[in-house]
């Protein structure tokens, strides 16, 4: 937590600013609804502290309408998310922060975030990258987790959360762990389904093809979560170091 005086002093160092964005959505019965945001926030905090950067409290909700069949899910309209992200970035740019990084941990948030960041660039010339911790983790999933344990609501999220949050998480318990067929199609996610070996776009509610919103049976190992988080943070620190050397000066973009 920083006072405005502390922020004023931090500006002199031209730090990177990490902005976590998550969701409130079902991730099986053994993970909290806030799982995506908890990971985005922890990643932003740890990378910021290890790299001399700063981080915000961030945006805990996102485009989770596909999960509305599960009680407790909260979703923003894409236009709302777009405007929230844009206004947060505008505010930071107004005060002179010129190296912003969005830490988004939910794929369906990306279109709204892209629109917001393209608008920001058109207005000010400020180019903002996006880091997605769960997607970055895919680089090491096969090295860290047993085959067949990776998927939505399963690994790596479950082990990462067991490492990040010591108490208060729902218990692991046997539950259905596979998406079931829907009218002859094989749902892959809330936006894709398989047909005759190829993938098509299909915008189903997750509750139409899953009882729990978990892709595989639950498993968790906090030590594996710790190992993976260390790799993620080390990557994030390397990126921040590189990014801070890039020229992101404010001022309307002059060319393509």
Secondary structure, DSSP 4 states (H G I P E B T S, - for coil): ---HHHHHHHHTTT--EEEEE--B----SSS-TTHHHHHHHHHHHHHHHHHT-EE---B--B--GGGTTSTT-BB--HHHHHHHHHHHHHHHHHTT---EEEEE--GGGHHHHHHHHHHHHHHH----EEE-HHHHHHHHHHHHS-TT-BSTTSBTHHHHHHHH--S-PPPP-----SPPPBTTBEE-SSSEEEETTEEEE----GGGT-SSS-SS-----HHHHHHHHHHHHHHHHHHHHHHHTS----S-----
